[in-house]
Structure formats: structure tokens, C-alpha cells
Amino acid sequence: MDNLNYKYNDFFKIVSILIITLIPITLTTGPFLADFLLAILSIFFIINCYKENYWYWLKNPLFIFLLVFYFYILSRTFYLFYIFNLPLDSHIFYFRYLIYFSAISFFISRYQVILKYLGYSLIIIILFVTIDAFIQFFFNNDIFGIDKKGDRLSGVFGEELILGSYISRLILLCYFFLYGKLIFKKSSFILPLFIILTSIIIFLTGERTAFLIFCFSILIIFILQRNKIHILKSMLLIIIPIILIALLNDNSQNRMIKETLNQLGLSSTNNTSFLQSSYGKIYSSSFDLFKESPLIGVGPKNYENFCLNSKKVNSKINCGVHPHNYLIQTLTETGLLGFFIFYSFYFYLIFIFFRYCQMNKKENLIYIGSLGSIIVFYLPFLPSGNFYNGWLNTITFFNLGIFNIYFQKVIRN
């Protein structure tokens, strides 16, 4: 029996190491493989909980907050299905992310060696996509023969312009793996070089939201790291090459500076206001849709359908696939009730971030930094992707799972 239990634990250890370390890599291939690994890891977690009675991993405030929000969007989805015969879509399976982040916390806590392999996996894949993007920038195609998309870099992501988003959303995890010397004992040279190279590529991609996420991530690093002078020096090393690129590279200058100023209505050559820009029109129209159903919203992922129907009546409404802002999408699709539930969770995360960052130790920075990442992802004033995008949620809940390792220890002590 002891030998059987040993083989059982050994099997789950090997599989969990493989899955968790492969998730950041599979995200570069699209959502399918990462989603598949997510499902397998979640099933293994449930099997372990059932077999060894580890259900306490589901009894924490993070899981409960998200569970309440899940049941709310699920009830709205079923309502729309029965009343208006709208498709159930994938909301039933949104629950998998709640199990997924708990599974990551459980397996890493149980097999600490996963953290080491995960660190290697993250650093290697981020360096790889960064170097590959530099090759695409200088030679117009990357090592796989993928061409630039006009004046934009996509690297290994091909048609999808999400290279900057990918790097910026994992940068804090990478930074604290290196800073905490969890994988390299001597990283004083690697760390600034890593940050400089990734910051340049994020800027060159022309993804403005990704660059803003990176900038706010640097702010999180400044808050958490005690050696402020060291961070200020690193920030200077980042700013100088980016200013040079903005001055010397016309594409970056137009995309990141001139176009941004135009959309904000701050350009001296453009008399239009932000509300007349493409984003401004969508935000304004989304708010008009919100006013039609302010309490419960138009329904999860129902923005486009509702918007197109409203446009038939009011041609001034501007529609997109989604509102391009998490706060506006939450308000429009889930109403004040859903907005209150989700942003109660969000402000709870901010509260515990500032609570724990005051008493952080170097070995805990990887966990608190991952929480900082999530706070940055959902900053209310940033443009964003679809709230229900599987690729984005896989990264977000991956970070939440890392933080939950530390959080679970705190609430159990």
C-alpha cells in the first residue's frame, strides 16, 4: 500500500510539474493548448481533493468572491437563454478558472520544486519571444519566417498582435523570480538587461495598453522593492532607450505618441476631443446601453448583440465586439449588481496588496508581485480586451494562483 501511495504521489508530482511549467509556453501557441492543460490540471486537483480531503483549498475569500460572481453571470446567462433564446456560450465553463487558480496553488505548495521549474520556463520563453521579436524588427521576419504586420511586431504570435500583452502580463513574475534569486543565484547583471530588452520590445510592438501595463508594473516593483535607488537607476536605463526609439523610429513615434495624443484630443493639429475618437465613441455608446438596463445589465457577452439591435433604432450608437474597457464592460453587461460584486473583489485585492507589501520579505515578493500584476490588469482607466477572453483569463488566474499560495498560508495560520 505504501508503494502504491508513493507511485500515486509521484505521478501527480511529475504531471503537475509538466503542466504548470508548460502553461506559459503553450500560451504562445494560442488558447487551445493552454486551456487543455488548464482542464487537466483542474481535474487532477479535484481528484486529489476528493481522495485526500483537501477541500479547505476552496474555503478562502478569493474563491468565495469569484464563486458569487460566477453564479451571478451564470444566472443572467440562463435568464437570457430561456427568455430570449440566446446561446449559453461558454459561461457554464467559466467555473474552470476558479478551480484552475486553486489547482496551481495546491500543486506548487505541495511540490515546491515546481516553482523552480516554473521560473526557468518563464524566463526562457520571455527571452525567446523577445529575441525572436528583435529578429523580426531588424530583418522583417522572425526565426519562423513570420513577417511583420505592417509596422507592427507580432513575433511568434503571427496574425495576433498580442506579443506586448503577453510579455507585459508576465513581466512581474519574471522580475521577482530573478530578483529573489529563485532560479539564478547571481542575477545582478541579468535582471537590468532583461527589463531593458523586454521594455524596448513592448514599446516597439505599438501595443499601448501593454506598454501602460508594463509602466504600472514598474511602479509595483518600486513599491515592493526596498532599494529605491536601485529601481530609479533601472528606470533611467529603461527610459533612455525608449526616448531614443521614439525620436528615431517614425512608426513608434506615430503609433505610441502622436496617435495617442490625437485620440485623447491633446494634439495641437487635431481639434477633436476624446469622445470623438474610436474608443471614446464606443465608451459613450456603451454607457448609453448601460442606462437601458442599469441594474442587471444587458447580459454577459451580450454587448455586441444588444448594441447592434440598438443601432437599428439609434444610428448614432457605435458598436464593437466588446467595450474595450473592463469597468465599462462589467457595468454594461452585468449592471450595477455585477459591477458591485466584481469591484468589491478588486478593491479587496488592493487592500490585501497594501496590507502585505508593508510586511513583505524578499522570499514573498514573487507572491505579492503576482497580486500586483492582477491589480494592474484591471485598472479601470486602461483599455482592455474582452473580460471573458480565455487567453487573458489563463494568464490572470495563473497570477492569482501564484499569489494564493502565500494567501492560503496566511489565512490558515
C-alpha positions as CSV (number, residue, x, y, z in Angstrom):
1,M,0.0,0.0,0.0
2,D,2.9,2.4,0.8
3,N,4.5,1.6,-2.5
4,L,1.1,2.3,-4.3
5,N,0.7,5.7,-2.5
6,Y,4.3,6.6,-3.4
7,K,3.6,5.9,-7.1
8,Y,0.4,7.8,-6.9
9,N,2.1,10.9,-5.4
10,D,5.0,10.6,-7.8
11,F,2.6,10.5,-10.8
12,F,0.8,13.7,-9.7
13,K,4.1,15.4,-8.9
14,I,5.5,14.7,-12.4
15,V,2.3,15.6,-14.2
16,S,1.7,18.8,-12.2
17,I,5.3,20.0,-12.8
18,L,4.9,19.4,-16.6
19,I,1.6,21.1,-16.8
20,I,2.3,24.2,-14.7
21,T,5.7,24.8,-16.4
22,L,4.3,24.3,-19.9
23,I,1.3,26.7,-19.5
24,P,3.3,29.9,-20.1
25,I,4.9,28.3,-23.2
26,T,1.6,27.0,-24.6
27,L,0.1,30.5,-24.4
28,T,2.4,31.5,-27.3
29,T,0.5,28.9,-29.5
30,G,-3.0,30.3,-28.9
31,P,-5.7,29.5,-26.3
32,F,-6.3,25.8,-27.1
33,L,-3.3,24.0,-25.6
34,A,-3.2,26.2,-22.5
35,D,-6.9,25.7,-22.0
36,F,-6.4,21.9,-22.4
37,L,-3.7,21.9,-19.8
38,L,-5.8,24.1,-17.5
39,A,-8.6,21.5,-17.7
40,I,-6.3,18.5,-17.0
41,L,-4.7,20.3,-14.0
42,S,-8.1,21.2,-12.6
43,I,-9.3,17.6,-12.9
44,F,-6.2,16.3,-11.1
45,F,-6.8,18.9,-8.4
46,I,-10.4,17.7,-7.8
47,I,-9.2,14.1,-7.7
48,N,-6.6,15.0,-5.0
49,C,-9.2,17.0,-3.0
50,Y,-11.6,14.1,-3.1
51,K,-9.1,11.4,-2.3
52,E,-7.3,13.2,0.5
53,N,-10.0,15.6,1.7
54,Y,-8.2,18.9,0.8
55,W,-11.3,20.9,0.2
56,Y,-10.0,23.6,2.5
57,W,-8.2,25.0,-0.6
58,L,-11.7,26.1,-1.8
59,K,-12.5,27.8,1.5
60,N,-10.9,31.2,1.2
61,P,-12.2,34.7,0.4
62,L,-10.7,34.8,-3.1
63,F,-12.6,31.7,-4.2
64,I,-15.8,32.7,-2.5
65,F,-15.8,36.2,-4.1
66,L,-15.3,34.7,-7.5
67,L,-17.9,31.9,-6.9
68,V,-20.5,34.5,-6.1
69,F,-19.7,36.5,-9.3
70,Y,-19.7,33.2,-11.3
71,F,-23.2,32.3,-10.1
72,Y,-24.4,35.8,-10.9
73,I,-23.2,35.8,-14.5
74,L,-24.5,32.2,-14.8
75,S,-28.0,33.1,-13.6
76,R,-28.0,36.0,-16.1
77,T,-26.9,33.7,-18.9
78,F,-29.7,31.2,-18.2
79,Y,-32.2,34.0,-18.0
80,L,-31.2,35.2,-21.4
81,F,-31.3,31.7,-22.7
82,Y,-34.9,30.9,-21.5
83,I,-36.4,34.4,-22.2
84,F,-34.6,35.4,-25.4
85,N,-33.3,32.0,-26.6
86,L,-29.7,33.4,-26.7
87,P,-26.9,30.8,-26.7
88,L,-25.5,29.6,-23.4
89,D,-22.0,30.1,-24.8
90,S,-19.1,29.3,-22.5
91,H,-20.3,30.8,-19.3
92,I,-21.1,27.5,-17.7
93,F,-17.4,26.5,-18.0
94,Y,-16.1,29.8,-16.7
95,F,-16.1,28.0,-13.4
96,R,-12.9,26.2,-14.6
97,Y,-10.8,29.3,-13.8
98,L,-11.8,29.1,-10.2
99,I,-10.6,25.5,-10.0
100,Y,-7.6,26.3,-12.1
101,F,-6.1,29.0,-9.8
102,S,-6.8,26.8,-6.7
103,A,-5.1,23.9,-8.5
104,I,-1.9,26.0,-9.2
105,S,-1.7,27.0,-5.6
106,F,-2.3,23.4,-4.3
107,F,0.3,21.7,-6.5
108,I,3.0,24.3,-6.1
109,S,2.5,24.3,-2.3
110,R,2.7,20.5,-2.3
111,Y,5.6,20.2,-4.6
112,Q,7.9,23.3,-4.1
113,V,10.2,22.2,-6.8
114,I,7.6,23.3,-9.4
115,L,8.3,26.9,-8.5
116,K,11.9,26.5,-9.6
117,Y,11.0,24.8,-12.9
118,L,8.3,27.5,-13.5
119,G,10.9,30.2,-13.1
120,Y,13.1,28.6,-15.7
121,S,10.1,28.2,-18.0
122,L,9.0,31.8,-17.7
123,I,12.4,33.4,-18.2
124,I,13.3,31.2,-21.1
125,I,10.0,31.7,-23.0
126,I,10.0,35.5,-22.4
127,L,13.6,35.8,-23.5
128,F,12.9,33.6,-26.5
129,V,9.9,35.7,-27.7
130,T,11.8,38.9,-27.0
131,I,14.9,37.9,-29.1
132,D,12.6,36.5,-31.8
133,A,10.8,39.9,-31.9
134,F,14.1,41.7,-32.3
135,I,14.9,39.5,-35.2
136,Q,11.6,40.3,-36.8
137,F,12.2,44.0,-36.2
138,F,15.6,44.1,-37.9
139,F,15.0,41.5,-40.6
140,N,11.2,42.0,-41.2
141,N,10.5,38.3,-40.3
142,D,11.3,36.2,-37.3
143,I,13.0,32.8,-37.0
144,F,9.9,31.0,-38.1
145,G,9.6,33.2,-41.2
146,I,6.6,35.2,-39.8
147,D,6.5,38.7,-41.3
148,K,5.8,42.0,-39.5
149,K,2.2,43.1,-39.7
150,G,2.7,46.4,-41.5
151,D,4.7,48.5,-39.0
152,R,3.7,46.3,-36.0
153,L,5.6,43.4,-34.4
154,S,3.8,40.2,-33.7
155,G,6.7,37.7,-33.3
156,V,5.7,34.1,-32.7
157,F,2.0,35.2,-32.4
158,G,1.7,35.6,-36.2
159,E,-1.6,37.3,-37.1
160,E,-2.4,38.1,-33.4
161,L,-0.9,41.4,-32.2
162,I,-0.6,40.3,-28.6
163,L,3.2,40.0,-28.2
164,G,3.4,43.1,-26.0
165,S,0.4,41.9,-23.9
166,Y,2.0,38.5,-23.3
167,I,5.3,39.9,-22.1
168,S,3.8,42.7,-20.0
169,R,1.4,40.4,-18.2
170,L,4.2,38.0,-17.1
171,I,6.9,40.6,-16.5
172,L,6.4,40.9,-12.7
173,L,6.6,37.2,-12.2
174,C,9.8,37.1,-14.2
175,Y,11.3,40.0,-12.4
176,F,10.7,38.6,-8.9
177,F,11.9,35.2,-9.9
178,L,15.2,36.9,-10.9
179,Y,15.3,39.4,-8.1
180,G,14.6,36.8,-5.5
181,K,17.3,34.6,-7.0
182,L,14.9,31.7,-7.0
183,I,16.5,30.3,-10.2
184,F,19.8,32.2,-10.7
185,K,21.9,32.8,-7.7
186,K,23.7,35.7,-9.5
187,S,21.2,37.8,-11.4
188,S,22.6,41.4,-10.8
189,F,23.6,41.6,-14.5
190,I,20.7,39.5,-16.0
191,L,17.9,41.5,-14.2
192,P,18.5,45.0,-15.7
193,L,19.3,43.6,-19.1
194,F,16.1,41.5,-19.0
195,I,14.0,44.5,-18.1
196,I,15.6,46.8,-20.7
197,L,15.2,44.3,-23.6
198,T,11.6,43.5,-22.7
199,S,10.6,47.1,-22.3
200,I,12.0,48.0,-25.7
201,I,10.1,45.2,-27.4
202,I,6.9,46.1,-25.7
203,F,7.3,49.7,-26.9
204,L,8.2,48.5,-30.4
205,T,5.0,46.4,-30.7
206,G,2.9,49.5,-30.6
207,E,0.6,48.0,-28.1
208,R,-0.2,51.0,-25.9
209,T,-2.2,49.1,-23.3
210,A,0.6,46.6,-22.9
211,F,3.1,49.4,-22.5
212,L,0.9,51.0,-19.8
213,I,0.7,47.7,-18.0
214,F,4.5,47.5,-18.1
215,C,4.8,51.0,-16.7
216,F,2.5,50.3,-13.9
217,S,4.3,47.0,-13.3
218,I,7.5,49.0,-12.8
219,L,5.6,51.1,-10.2
220,I,4.6,47.9,-8.4
221,I,8.3,46.9,-8.4
222,F,9.1,50.3,-6.9
223,I,6.5,49.9,-4.2
224,L,7.7,46.4,-3.2
225,Q,11.5,46.6,-3.5
226,R,13.2,48.3,-0.6
227,N,16.2,49.5,-2.6
228,K,14.5,52.5,-4.3
229,I,17.8,53.9,-5.6
230,H,18.5,50.7,-7.5
231,I,15.0,50.8,-9.0
232,L,15.4,54.5,-10.0
233,K,18.7,53.6,-11.8
234,S,16.9,50.8,-13.6
235,M,14.0,53.1,-14.6
236,L,16.6,55.5,-16.1
237,L,18.1,52.7,-18.1
238,I,14.6,51.9,-19.5
239,I,13.6,55.5,-20.2
240,I,16.7,56.4,-22.2
241,P,16.4,53.8,-25.0
242,I,12.7,54.2,-25.2
243,I,13.1,58.0,-25.7
244,L,15.7,57.3,-28.4
245,I,13.4,54.9,-30.2
246,A,10.5,57.4,-30.0
247,L,12.7,60.1,-31.5
248,L,14.4,57.9,-34.2
249,N,11.7,55.4,-35.2
250,D,8.8,57.1,-37.1
251,N,6.5,54.1,-36.7
252,S,6.8,54.1,-32.9
253,Q,6.6,57.8,-32.7
254,N,3.3,57.9,-34.7
255,R,1.7,54.9,-33.0
256,M,2.7,55.5,-29.4
257,I,2.8,59.3,-29.2
258,K,1.0,61.1,-32.0
259,E,-1.9,58.7,-32.4
260,T,-2.4,58.6,-28.6
261,L,-2.4,62.4,-28.3
262,N,-4.9,62.6,-31.2
263,Q,-7.3,60.1,-29.5
264,L,-7.1,62.0,-26.2
265,G,-7.8,65.2,-28.0
266,L,-4.5,66.7,-26.9
267,S,-2.8,67.1,-30.2
268,S,-2.3,70.7,-31.4
269,T,-3.1,69.5,-35.0
270,N,-6.4,67.9,-34.1
271,N,-9.4,69.8,-32.8
272,T,-11.4,66.6,-31.9
273,S,-12.0,65.5,-28.3
274,F,-11.5,62.1,-26.8
275,L,-15.3,61.4,-27.1
276,Q,-15.0,61.7,-30.9
277,S,-12.2,59.2,-31.1
278,S,-12.9,55.5,-31.9
279,Y,-12.5,54.5,-28.2
280,G,-14.5,57.5,-27.0
281,K,-17.4,56.7,-29.3
282,I,-17.6,53.1,-28.1
283,Y,-17.3,54.1,-24.4
284,S,-20.0,56.7,-24.8
285,S,-22.3,54.3,-26.7
286,S,-21.7,51.6,-24.0
287,F,-22.7,54.0,-21.3
288,D,-25.9,54.7,-23.2
289,L,-26.6,50.9,-23.4
290,F,-25.9,50.6,-19.6
291,K,-28.6,53.2,-19.0
292,E,-31.2,50.9,-20.7
293,S,-30.6,48.2,-18.1
294,P,-28.6,49.7,-15.2
295,L,-29.4,47.2,-12.5
296,I,-28.7,43.8,-14.2
297,G,-27.1,44.8,-17.5
298,V,-27.7,43.5,-21.0
299,G,-26.2,40.1,-20.1
300,P,-22.7,38.5,-20.1
301,K,-21.0,38.6,-23.6
302,N,-24.3,40.0,-24.9
303,Y,-22.9,43.5,-25.5
304,E,-22.4,43.1,-29.3
305,N,-25.9,41.6,-29.9
306,F,-27.6,44.2,-27.8
307,C,-25.6,47.1,-29.3
308,L,-26.3,46.0,-32.9
309,N,-30.1,45.8,-32.1
310,S,-30.0,49.2,-30.5
311,K,-28.1,50.6,-33.5
312,K,-31.1,49.7,-35.7
313,V,-33.1,52.2,-33.6
314,N,-30.4,54.8,-33.0
315,S,-27.8,55.0,-35.8
316,K,-25.5,57.2,-33.6
317,I,-24.6,54.2,-31.5
318,N,-21.1,52.9,-32.2
319,C,-20.6,49.2,-31.7
320,G,-17.6,46.9,-31.2
321,V,-17.1,43.3,-30.4
322,H,-16.8,44.4,-26.7
323,P,-16.5,47.8,-25.0
324,H,-12.6,47.7,-24.7
325,N,-12.6,48.5,-21.0
326,Y,-13.2,46.1,-18.1
327,L,-15.1,48.6,-16.0
328,I,-17.4,49.7,-18.8
329,Q,-18.0,46.1,-19.9
330,T,-18.8,45.0,-16.4
331,L,-21.3,47.8,-16.0
332,T,-22.9,47.3,-19.4
333,E,-23.2,43.5,-19.3
334,T,-23.7,42.8,-15.7
335,G,-25.2,46.0,-14.4
336,L,-24.7,47.6,-11.1
337,L,-25.2,44.3,-9.3
338,G,-22.4,42.5,-11.2
339,F,-20.2,45.6,-11.1
340,F,-20.6,45.8,-7.3
341,I,-19.6,42.1,-6.8
342,F,-16.6,42.2,-9.1
343,Y,-15.2,45.5,-8.0
344,S,-15.7,44.6,-4.3
345,F,-13.4,41.7,-5.1
346,Y,-11.0,44.1,-7.0
347,F,-10.8,46.6,-4.1
348,Y,-10.3,43.7,-1.7
349,L,-7.3,42.7,-3.7
350,I,-5.9,46.2,-3.5
351,F,-6.5,46.2,0.3
352,I,-4.6,43.0,0.9
353,F,-1.8,44.0,-1.5
354,F,-1.0,47.2,0.5
355,R,-1.5,45.2,3.7
356,Y,1.0,42.5,2.8
357,C,3.5,44.8,1.0
358,Q,4.2,46.6,4.2
359,M,5.4,43.4,5.8
360,N,7.0,41.7,2.9
361,K,10.2,39.6,2.9
362,K,12.3,39.0,-0.1
363,E,11.2,35.4,-0.4
364,N,7.5,36.5,-0.5
365,L,7.9,39.1,-3.3
366,I,7.1,36.6,-6.0
367,Y,3.6,36.1,-4.5
368,I,2.8,39.7,-3.6
369,G,4.2,40.8,-7.0
370,S,1.8,38.4,-8.8
371,L,-1.1,40.1,-6.9
372,G,0.2,43.4,-8.1
373,S,0.0,42.1,-11.6
374,I,-3.7,41.4,-11.3
375,I,-4.4,44.8,-9.9
376,V,-2.6,46.4,-12.9
377,F,-4.5,44.2,-15.4
378,Y,-7.9,45.5,-14.1
379,L,-7.0,49.2,-13.7
380,P,-10.4,50.9,-14.5
381,F,-9.0,53.6,-16.9
382,L,-6.9,51.2,-19.1
383,P,-8.3,50.0,-22.5
384,S,-8.6,46.2,-22.4
385,G,-9.5,43.1,-24.2
386,N,-12.7,41.1,-23.7
387,F,-13.4,40.4,-20.0
388,Y,-14.2,36.7,-20.9
389,N,-11.2,36.2,-23.2
390,G,-9.8,32.7,-22.4
391,W,-6.2,33.6,-23.3
392,L,-6.2,36.6,-21.0
393,N,-8.0,34.8,-18.2
394,T,-5.5,32.0,-18.3
395,I,-2.7,34.5,-17.6
396,T,-4.7,36.4,-14.9
397,F,-5.8,33.3,-13.0
398,F,-2.2,31.9,-13.3
399,N,-1.0,35.0,-11.4
400,L,-3.8,34.7,-8.9
401,G,-2.9,31.1,-8.3
402,I,0.7,32.1,-7.5
403,F,-0.5,34.7,-5.0
404,N,-3.0,32.3,-3.5
405,I,0.0,30.1,-2.3
406,Y,1.0,32.9,0.1
407,F,-2.5,33.9,0.9
408,Q,-3.6,30.4,1.8
409,K,-0.7,30.2,4.3
410,V,-1.6,33.5,5.9
411,I,-5.3,32.7,6.4
412,R,-4.6,29.2,7.8
413,N,-2.1,30.5,10.4
